[in-house]
Structures are given as C-alpha cells and as structure tokens.
C-alpha cells in the first residue's frame, strides 16, 4: 500500500507546481493593448498594460533595426528589454500626466497618441540610429 502513495503524491505535487506556475501571473511583457491608443486611454490603463505595450514598442524598434547598435547589442533576452520599457512607460506617464480639470485634460490629450509620443521619446532619448 505504501508504494501507491508515492506515485499519487508525485502526481499531486506535479499538478500543484503546475497550478502555482499558472497562478503566478503573466509575464511583464504580455497583455499590452495600447499600441494604437490615445493619451486619454493611456491615463486610464493599468501599469501592467502600459509596461507590456512599451515592451512591444521597444521590441518592434529592435526587430526593425532602428535602435543604435550600442543599445541593440545589449539585448539578449526579453528581460533585457524591461529597463527600456520601464523608462518609456515612465516618460509616457509624465508626458500624459492628467490635468485636474477634466475638460482641460480632454482638450490637452484628445489628439495625442501613444505611438507618436513613444517614437518622439525614443528619438530624443537617443535610442534610434541617426
């Protein structure tokens, strides 16, 4: 009877570990949906969505060969992108900081896009090739 308990416990442990991995949460770079969004959408989005979107934007620039070689050479894994995604997220948060007056906020940001500001931030930050 003892021999039966070991395989059952092993199977239980396997599924417990599998379940805990699934419940640990998604990776930082998944779930970005703001690529075509405007500043007003950005203001309302959760940080995880913003970070994943910025990771995607940076990765796209990398894959298109737009980044300076000194930056591109340092990217070996997805986690190497994260510091750039964090910086881009923070700069977009600052660029799209909410005005306390809702009407003024709407007028300021109604025509501002995440894509255009991301590009501007990456150019002025010296991330792109010249």
Secondary structure, 3 states (H helix, E strand, C coil): CHHHHHHHHHHHHHHHHHHHHHHCCCCCCCCCCCCCCEHHHHHHCCHHHHHHHHHHHHHHHHHCCCECHHHHCCCCCHHHHHHHHHHHHHHHHHHCCCCCCHHHHHHHHCCCEHHHHHHHHHHHCCCECC
